[in-house]
């Protein structure tokens, strides 16, 4: 019992820290949506989780950019009565863009073709509501927003006429907002399956600085946004040992993304 109270106090502290850090940021989906129904105790309580999500997407302005991210995060949530939940998460993410440094001029060469940026912290806030139709089926909705606290950046060496010049690309002030609805089915052994459509909008500023035009750009700041604004999500939430659950989720939009999380209910 003493250990249970200590774990509960630790969960409350984690939830407070995560909310404080995120609220201090500008307006803010990184990570999983999770099942439509909260995994917290019916009388109300905390659940925490750690997760990984591989996110692949296409962004565009006048060009199209293939973006990939590896996202690691921790989450604290509070839910009650099996019908609602509010959660916050903190994590880190890298970013890669394929072919963005490739030269379009035979007289200009670049040291590499792909953009690769190191880990940047992000924060998310979200909430869920759920309506049980019967003991097996129910429907729910989830809304989630994410903001990245720093800029993704990478440099490349450009050679034109034998003179190398270094240039930089920055992806700044990246944020997204998500809304999904889904149906959920309860299987034997308390396995939960869920699926449904979602809407998703993401935006960032791309700063591209170069004095050479051989790789297709000069010096400019442009707004980029995700190309496809809707998709399908599907997932399973599976009980492990007492208090722990495994969440597996996939999302199909312009590209396929997937991840997993392990949660603990206090």
Residue frames relative to the residue before (quaternion, step in Angstrom):
aa qw qx qy qz dx dy dz
X 1.0000 0.0000 0.0000 0.0000 0.00 0.00 0.00
X 0.6414 0.5250 -0.3230 0.4568 3.57 0.99 -0.84
X 0.6539 0.5064 -0.3105 0.4685 3.58 0.99 -0.83
X 0.6231 0.5431 -0.3370 0.4509 3.59 1.07 -0.74
X 0.6691 0.4841 -0.3048 0.4745 3.60 0.94 -0.87
X 0.6268 0.5288 -0.3370 0.4625 3.60 1.04 -0.73
X 0.6569 0.5031 -0.3098 0.4684 3.60 0.95 -0.87
X 0.6455 0.5215 -0.3243 0.4541 3.58 1.01 -0.79
X 0.6516 0.5002 -0.3160 0.4747 3.59 0.98 -0.82
X 0.6252 0.5331 -0.3338 0.4620 3.58 1.07 -0.73
X 0.6503 0.5166 -0.3104 0.4624 3.57 1.01 -0.80
X 0.6328 0.5213 -0.3275 0.4696 3.58 1.00 -0.82
X 0.6568 0.5119 -0.3136 0.4564 3.60 0.93 -0.88
X 0.6473 0.5188 -0.3157 0.4606 3.59 0.98 -0.85
X 0.6451 0.5173 -0.3176 0.4640 3.58 0.95 -0.88
X 0.6632 0.5068 -0.3113 0.4544 3.60 0.91 -0.85
X 0.6557 0.5135 -0.3154 0.4548 3.59 0.95 -0.87
X 0.6687 0.5079 -0.3060 0.4487 3.58 0.86 -0.96
X 0.6706 0.4872 -0.3108 0.4651 3.60 0.87 -0.91
X 0.6461 0.5349 -0.3315 0.4320 3.61 0.94 -0.83
X 0.6754 0.4951 -0.3013 0.4560 3.58 0.88 -0.90
X 0.6938 0.4841 -0.2890 0.4480 3.59 0.89 -0.93
X 0.6638 0.5127 -0.3215 0.4396 3.59 0.88 -0.87
X 0.6400 0.5271 -0.3313 0.4504 3.61 1.12 -0.54
X 0.5962 0.5594 -0.3611 0.4485 3.62 1.27 -0.17
X 0.6430 -0.4629 0.3952 0.4649 3.60 -1.29 -0.05
X 0.7403 -0.3552 0.2767 0.4992 3.58 -1.30 -0.10
X 0.1615 -0.7428 0.6167 0.2047 3.58 -0.84 0.49
X 0.3589 0.3805 -0.5832 -0.6215 4.36 -8.28 -2.64
X 0.0833 -0.7891 0.6050 0.0667 2.97 -0.49 1.44
X 0.7725 0.3222 -0.2481 0.4877 3.56 -0.94 0.84
X 0.7110 -0.4665 0.3367 0.4044 3.52 -1.37 -0.02
X 0.4622 -0.6100 0.5513 0.3320 3.55 -1.32 0.35
X 0.3045 -0.7632 0.5073 0.2598 3.55 1.01 -0.83
X 0.7055 -0.4402 0.3172 0.4559 3.61 -1.26 0.05
X 0.6047 -0.5842 0.4046 0.3597 3.55 -1.19 0.58
X 0.7333 0.3787 -0.2083 0.5249 3.58 1.08 -0.73
X 0.5264 -0.6425 0.4545 0.3217 3.58 -0.93 0.85
X 0.3509 -0.7172 0.5573 0.2278 3.57 -1.19 0.57
X 0.4263 0.6959 -0.4671 0.3403 3.60 1.26 0.16
X 0.6428 -0.5161 0.3934 0.4070 3.58 -1.26 0.35
X 0.6176 -0.5883 0.3767 0.3613 3.57 -1.10 0.73
X 0.6942 0.4710 -0.2847 0.4639 3.60 0.99 -0.76
X 0.6326 -0.5222 0.3242 0.4711 3.59 1.32 -0.04
X 0.3615 0.7337 -0.5209 0.2441 3.55 -0.92 0.86
X 0.6084 -0.5759 0.4329 0.3330 3.49 -1.43 0.08
X 0.0291 0.7265 -0.6816 -0.0817 3.47 -1.41 0.31
X 0.1367 -0.7817 0.6048 0.0673 3.57 -1.06 0.74
X 0.0503 -0.8053 0.5907 0.0049 3.56 -1.20 0.50
X 0.1833 -0.7076 0.6606 0.1710 3.49 -1.41 0.25
X 0.0051 0.8432 -0.5345 0.0568 3.56 -0.95 0.81
X 0.2202 -0.7256 0.6347 0.1490 3.49 -1.43 0.21
X 0.0022 0.7946 -0.6069 0.0184 3.57 -1.01 0.83
X 0.2241 -0.7373 0.6247 0.1264 3.56 -0.96 0.99
X 0.0727 -0.8242 0.5614 -0.0185 3.57 -0.48 1.25
X 0.0067 -0.7799 0.6250 -0.0328 3.57 -0.77 1.09
X 0.1076 0.8029 -0.5703 0.1361 3.58 -0.82 1.00
X 0.3117 -0.7068 0.5932 0.2265 3.52 -1.35 0.13
X 0.1226 -0.7725 0.6214 0.0456 3.57 -0.91 1.02
X 0.0806 -0.8153 0.5729 0.0245 3.56 -1.19 0.45
X 0.0426 -0.6650 0.7350 0.1254 3.46 -1.50 0.33
X 0.7656 -0.1238 0.1054 0.6224 3.61 -0.10 -1.21
X 0.7050 0.3359 -0.2322 0.5799 3.56 1.36 -0.15
X 0.3956 -0.6903 0.5513 0.2510 3.56 -1.34 0.15
X 0.1118 -0.8053 0.5819 0.0188 3.56 -0.89 1.00
X 0.2638 -0.7487 0.5908 0.1443 3.58 -0.85 1.02
X 0.0679 -0.8288 0.5543 -0.0346 3.56 -0.45 1.28
X 0.0562 -0.7730 0.6316 0.0220 3.55 -1.10 0.83
X 0.0367 -0.7969 0.6030 -0.0032 3.57 -1.06 0.82
X 0.1931 -0.7096 0.6613 0.1478 3.52 -1.26 0.64
X 0.0702 -0.8294 0.5534 -0.0296 3.56 -0.54 1.23
X 0.0607 -0.7650 0.6411 0.0115 3.57 -0.87 1.05
X 0.0794 0.8282 -0.5471 0.0920 3.61 -0.83 0.89
X 0.2220 -0.7040 0.6461 0.1942 3.52 -1.43 0.22
X 0.1464 -0.8089 0.5689 0.0227 3.56 -1.05 0.83
X 0.0984 -0.7452 0.6552 0.0761 3.53 -1.22 0.66
X 0.0157 -0.8160 0.5752 -0.0545 3.58 -0.87 0.99
X 0.1381 -0.7473 0.6411 0.1075 3.53 -1.30 0.49
X 0.0438 0.8010 -0.5934 0.0663 3.55 -0.83 1.03
X 0.1006 -0.8033 0.5862 0.0309 3.55 -1.26 0.38
X 0.8661 0.1782 -0.1310 0.4483 3.54 -1.35 0.55
X 0.5127 -0.6717 0.3891 0.3669 3.61 1.29 0.35
X 0.6768 0.5113 -0.2976 0.4381 3.61 1.19 0.31
X 0.8138 0.1203 -0.0937 0.5608 3.65 1.11 -0.25
X 0.0047 -0.7787 0.6272 -0.0096 3.51 -1.32 0.48
X 0.1100 -0.7431 0.6548 0.0834 3.55 -1.22 0.66
X 0.0055 0.8284 -0.5586 0.0407 3.57 -0.88 0.86
X 0.1382 -0.7518 0.6391 0.0844 3.51 -1.36 0.43
X 0.0415 -0.8105 0.5842 0.0118 3.55 -1.10 0.65
X 0.1675 -0.7349 0.6473 0.1133 3.50 -1.33 0.52
X 0.1193 0.8108 -0.5649 0.0961 3.57 -1.01 0.76
X 0.3448 -0.6866 0.5871 0.2550 3.51 -1.38 -0.20
X 0.0591 -0.7969 0.6012 0.0017 3.55 -1.16 0.67
X 0.2628 -0.7058 0.6243 0.2074 3.54 -1.19 0.59
X 0.1924 -0.7704 0.5879 0.1548 3.61 -1.27 -0.15
X 0.0233 -0.7692 0.6385 0.0067 3.54 -1.12 0.79
X 0.0762 -0.7658 0.6371 0.0423 3.57 -1.12 0.76
X 0.3584 -0.7756 0.4889 0.1758 3.56 -0.71 1.11
X 0.8841 0.1281 -0.0911 0.4401 3.55 -0.99 0.94
X 0.4334 0.7408 -0.4485 0.2493 3.59 1.21 0.05
X 0.7022 0.4373 -0.2675 0.4940 3.61 1.17 -0.49
X 0.4275 0.7336 -0.4549 0.2685 3.60 1.24 -0.10
X 0.4354 -0.7120 0.4940 0.2439 3.58 -0.94 0.90
X 0.2318 -0.7555 0.5978 0.1349 3.56 -1.14 0.74
X 0.6599 0.4491 -0.2852 0.5306 3.58 1.32 0.17
X 0.4571 -0.7152 0.4606 0.2595 3.58 -0.74 1.09
X 0.6828 0.4843 -0.2863 0.4661 3.61 1.16 -0.47
X 0.6900 0.4072 -0.2586 0.5397 3.57 1.33 -0.03
X 0.0853 -0.7883 0.6084 0.0333 3.58 -0.93 0.93
X 0.2170 -0.7626 0.5963 0.1254 3.56 -1.20 0.58
X 0.5637 -0.6334 0.4211 0.3220 3.56 -1.15 0.65
X 0.7893 -0.0199 -0.0039 0.6136 3.61 1.23 -0.35
X 0.4710 -0.6932 0.4798 0.2597 3.56 -1.26 0.41
X 0.7770 0.3962 -0.1666 0.4600 3.58 1.01 -0.85
X 0.4137 -0.6725 0.5673 0.2338 3.53 -1.21 0.75
X 0.0660 0.7833 -0.6151 0.0612 3.58 -0.91 0.95
X 0.0525 -0.8115 0.5817 -0.0182 3.57 -0.64 1.17
X 0.5029 -0.6646 0.4723 0.2871 3.56 -1.13 0.74
X 0.7684 -0.4232 0.2628 0.4017 3.51 -1.40 0.03
X 0.0917 -0.7703 0.6310 -0.0056 3.54 -1.04 1.04
X 0.4185 -0.7129 0.4927 0.2716 3.65 -0.90 0.80
X 0.0409 -0.7814 0.6220 0.0288 3.55 -1.19 0.60
X 0.1798 -0.7631 0.6076 0.1269 3.54 -1.33 0.31
X 0.1162 -0.7883 0.6024 0.0472 3.58 -1.14 0.67
X 0.1108 -0.7347 0.6628 0.0931 3.52 -1.31 0.56
X 0.0836 0.8171 -0.5658 0.0726 3.57 -0.99 0.75
X 0.1091 -0.7853 0.6053 0.0706 3.52 -1.34 0.21
X 0.1628 -0.7843 0.5946 0.0695 3.56 -1.23 0.58
X 0.0594 -0.7390 0.6652 0.0890 3.52 -1.32 0.47
X 0.1031 -0.8073 0.5811 0.0068 3.57 -1.08 0.75
X 0.1199 -0.7767 0.6155 0.0587 3.56 -1.05 0.83
X 0.2484 -0.7825 0.5509 0.1499 3.62 -0.51 1.12
X 0.3251 -0.7475 0.5482 0.1871 3.57 -0.71 1.08
X 0.7517 -0.1291 0.0929 0.6400 3.54 1.08 -0.84
X 0.7658 -0.3711 0.2461 0.4640 3.60 -1.23 -0.28
X 0.7253 0.4204 -0.2321 0.4933 3.60 1.21 -0.41
X 0.8175 0.2383 -0.0884 0.5168 3.58 0.79 -1.02
X 0.0870 0.7721 -0.6278 0.0463 3.51 -1.27 0.57
X 0.2728 -0.7337 0.5942 0.1848 3.55 -1.32 0.23
X 0.0195 -0.8164 0.5767 -0.0226 3.55 -1.12 0.68
X 0.2337 -0.7432 0.6079 0.1536 3.52 -1.37 0.07
X 0.1052 -0.7831 0.6118 0.0372 3.54 -1.19 0.66
X 0.0648 -0.7590 0.6461 0.0474 3.58 -1.11 0.73
X 0.0354 0.8088 -0.5809 0.0850 3.57 -0.93 0.93
X 0.0563 -0.7912 0.6086 0.0218 3.56 -1.05 0.81
X 0.1222 -0.8022 0.5840 0.0224 3.56 -1.09 0.77
X 0.0436 -0.7740 0.6311 0.0279 3.55 -1.13 0.74
X 0.2996 -0.7437 0.5747 0.1639 3.57 -1.01 0.90
X 0.4026 -0.7867 0.4315 0.1812 3.55 -0.63 1.21
X 0.7730 0.2220 -0.1337 0.5790 3.64 1.22 -0.22
X 0.5551 -0.6193 0.4516 0.3230 3.58 -1.33 0.08
X 0.3681 -0.6678 0.5968 0.2500 3.54 -1.17 0.69
X 0.0858 0.8133 -0.5700 0.0796 3.63 -0.87 0.85
X 0.0355 0.7664 -0.6411 0.0169 3.53 -1.31 0.51
X 0.2479 -0.7660 0.5784 0.1310 3.57 -1.19 0.59
X 0.1237 -0.7669 0.6268 0.0605 3.52 -1.29 0.50
X 0.3561 -0.7000 0.5723 0.2358 3.57 -1.17 0.60
X 0.1313 -0.7880 0.6007 0.0318 3.56 -0.80 1.14
X 0.1245 -0.7916 0.5956 0.0554 3.57 -0.90 0.95
X 0.0813 0.7729 -0.6212 0.1007 3.55 -0.78 1.11
X 0.8342 0.0243 -0.0535 0.5484 3.60 -0.62 1.12
X 0.6907 -0.4977 0.2710 0.4493 3.57 1.13 0.65
X 0.6586 0.4882 -0.3134 0.4792 3.62 1.24 -0.07
X 0.2661 -0.7842 0.5380 0.1575 3.63 -0.53 1.14
X 0.0487 -0.7693 0.6370 0.0031 3.56 -1.08 0.83
X 0.3002 -0.7485 0.5616 0.1849 3.57 -0.92 0.89
X 0.0438 -0.7911 0.6101 0.0033 3.56 -1.00 0.86
X 0.2552 -0.7899 0.5502 0.0913 3.56 -1.18 0.59
X 0.1411 -0.7356 0.6543 0.1042 3.52 -1.26 0.65
X 0.0732 -0.7805 0.6205 0.0215 3.56 -0.99 0.92
X 0.1685 -0.7218 0.6606 0.1191 3.55 -1.14 0.77
X 0.0566 -0.8562 0.5103 -0.0582 3.55 -0.27 1.35
X 0.8639 0.1214 -0.0954 0.4794 3.53 -1.29 0.64
X 0.1678 0.8011 -0.5477 0.1735 3.58 0.84 1.01
X 0.1174 0.7781 -0.6101 0.0926 3.57 -0.94 0.93
X 0.0583 -0.7932 0.6028 0.0637 3.56 -1.25 0.29
X 0.1599 -0.7464 0.6384 0.0989 3.53 -1.34 0.44
X 0.0899 -0.8154 0.5718 -0.0120 3.58 -0.92 0.96
X 0.0028 0.7662 -0.6424 -0.0129 3.55 -1.20 0.62
X 0.0491 0.8145 -0.5744 0.0653 3.57 -0.75 1.04
X 0.1467 -0.7415 0.6441 0.1175 3.53 -1.27 0.48
X 0.0462 0.8285 -0.5550 0.0582 3.55 -1.07 0.63
X 0.3825 -0.6618 0.5897 0.2607 3.49 -1.39 0.32
X 0.1275 -0.7952 0.5909 0.0481 3.55 -1.08 0.75
X 0.1304 -0.7859 0.6028 0.0453 3.55 -1.00 0.92
X 0.2872 -0.7499 0.5774 0.1474 3.55 -1.00 0.92
X 0.1650 -0.7970 0.5787 0.0525 3.56 -0.71 1.17
X 0.6905 -0.4342 0.3420 0.4666 3.60 -1.22 0.08
X 0.7959 0.2562 -0.2530 0.4867 3.58 -1.23 0.65
X 0.5532 -0.6615 0.3566 0.3594 3.55 1.27 0.61
X 0.3315 0.7063 -0.5387 0.3179 3.59 1.02 0.81
X 0.1625 -0.7969 0.5789 0.0583 3.58 -0.85 1.01
X 0.1026 -0.7706 0.6274 0.0440 3.59 -0.90 1.01
X 0.0225 0.8100 -0.5850 0.0352 3.59 -0.94 0.83
X 0.0626 0.7846 -0.6133 0.0658 3.57 -1.18 0.61
X 0.2837 0.7582 -0.5606 0.1745 3.54 -1.21 0.52
X 0.5990 -0.5663 0.4233 0.3760 3.59 -1.30 0.03
X 0.0764 -0.7832 0.6127 0.0730 3.56 -1.26 0.33
X 0.3005 -0.7058 0.6125 0.1908 3.54 -1.36 0.45
X 0.0373 -0.8188 0.5692 -0.0656 3.56 -0.98 0.87
X 0.0373 0.7810 -0.6224 0.0350 3.57 -0.89 0.97
X 0.0154 0.7913 -0.6093 0.0495 3.55 -0.92 0.98
X 0.0316 -0.8091 0.5855 -0.0395 3.57 -1.04 0.82
X 0.0610 0.7750 -0.6275 0.0427 3.55 -1.18 0.63
X 0.4094 -0.6441 0.5744 0.2960 3.54 -1.38 0.16
X 0.1559 -0.7715 0.6100 0.0914 3.56 -0.91 0.93
X 0.1257 -0.7847 0.6063 0.0275 3.55 -0.70 1.17
X 0.0046 -0.8102 0.5826 -0.0644 3.56 -0.55 1.21
X 0.0246 -0.8379 0.5420 -0.0587 3.56 -0.40 1.27
X 0.2899 0.7253 -0.5828 0.2241 3.55 -0.70 1.16
X 0.3728 -0.7225 0.5379 0.2229 3.53 -1.07 0.74
X 0.6661 0.4629 -0.2933 0.5059 3.56 1.33 -0.05
X 0.3183 -0.7659 0.5328 0.1678 3.56 -1.07 0.71
X 0.4465 0.7400 -0.4213 0.2749 3.57 1.24 0.13
X 0.7191 0.3676 -0.2708 0.5239 3.58 1.18 -0.24
X 0.7174 -0.5240 0.2387 0.3922 3.54 1.11 0.66
X 0.7990 0.1890 -0.1485 0.5512 3.63 1.15 0.14
X 0.3241 -0.7039 0.5939 0.2163 3.49 -1.32 0.39
X 0.7084 -0.3709 0.3036 0.5181 3.61 -0.69 -1.07
X 0.2792 0.7590 -0.5371 0.2399 3.58 -0.57 1.15
X 0.2304 -0.7161 0.6368 0.1692 3.54 -1.34 0.43
X 0.0021 0.8134 -0.5793 0.0527 3.55 -0.75 1.07
X 0.4246 -0.6646 0.5490 0.2769 3.55 -1.27 0.48
X 0.0802 -0.7745 0.6260 0.0437 3.56 -0.89 0.96
X 0.0558 -0.7895 0.6109 0.0197 3.58 -1.16 0.60
X 0.6178 -0.5529 0.3954 0.3954 3.56 -1.20 0.43
X 0.5197 -0.6895 0.4268 0.2689 3.55 -0.97 0.96
X 0.7866 0.2424 -0.1077 0.5576 3.58 0.88 -0.98
X 0.2627 -0.8328 0.4785 0.0923 3.56 -0.60 1.18
X 0.7589 0.2879 -0.1819 0.5550 3.62 1.23 0.02
X 0.0459 0.8034 -0.5920 0.0437 3.53 -1.22 0.45
X 0.4522 -0.6478 0.5379 0.2943 3.53 -1.38 -0.17
X 0.1344 -0.7783 0.6085 0.0772 3.56 -1.06 0.78
X 0.0117 0.7783 -0.6276 0.0164 3.55 -1.20 0.60
X 0.1195 0.8219 -0.5479 0.1001 3.57 -0.99 0.71
X 0.2328 -0.7352 0.6179 0.1536 3.51 -1.40 0.14
X 0.1415 -0.7595 0.6307 0.0731 3.55 -1.08 0.82
X 0.0678 -0.8491 0.5199 -0.0648 3.54 -0.39 1.34
X 0.4036 -0.7131 0.5088 0.2640 3.63 -0.80 0.91
X 0.2169 -0.7445 0.6185 0.1271 3.56 -1.13 0.77
X 0.7641 -0.1824 0.1755 0.5934 3.60 -0.67 -1.01
X 0.7696 -0.4204 0.2152 0.4297 3.56 -1.25 0.41
X 0.8247 0.2043 -0.1901 0.4920 3.54 -0.78 1.14
X 0.7130 0.4266 -0.2487 0.4978 3.60 1.17 -0.47
X 0.0498 -0.7816 0.6217 0.0133 3.55 -1.16 0.74
X 0.2884 -0.7339 0.5930 0.1631 3.54 -1.25 0.62
X 0.1236 -0.7909 0.5983 0.0347 3.56 -0.76 1.10
X 0.0664 -0.7727 0.6313 0.0011 3.58 -0.83 1.10
X 0.0595 0.8246 -0.5565 0.0819 3.60 -0.80 0.95
X 0.0757 -0.7719 0.6296 0.0452 3.54 -1.16 0.75
X 0.1030 -0.7848 0.6090 0.0520 3.57 -1.13 0.69
X 0.1370 -0.7911 0.5944 0.0454 3.56 -0.93 0.96
X 0.1087 0.7547 -0.6367 0.1150 3.55 -0.68 1.18
X 0.7933 -0.0453 0.0651 0.6037 3.62 -0.50 -1.09
X 0.7707 0.0696 -0.0265 0.6328 3.56 1.18 -0.74
X 0.5240 -0.6288 0.4686 0.3323 3.57 -1.29 0.18
X 0.0634 -0.7758 0.6278 0.0024 3.56 -1.00 0.95
X 0.0173 0.8093 -0.5859 0.0393 3.58 -1.11 0.62
X 0.0810 0.8008 -0.5914 0.0503 3.53 -1.26 0.44
X 0.2597 -0.7440 0.5911 0.1721 3.53 -1.36 -0.10
X 0.0637 -0.7721 0.6304 0.0477 3.55 -1.30 0.40
X 0.2253 -0.7327 0.6254 0.1457 3.53 -1.24 0.61
X 0.1025 -0.8184 0.5653 0.0133 3.57 -0.66 1.12
X 0.1661 -0.7518 0.6268 0.1199 3.52 -1.35 0.40
X 0.2333 -0.7746 0.5769 0.1129 3.57 -0.88 1.00
X 0.3300 -0.7700 0.5205 0.1652 3.57 -0.74 1.11
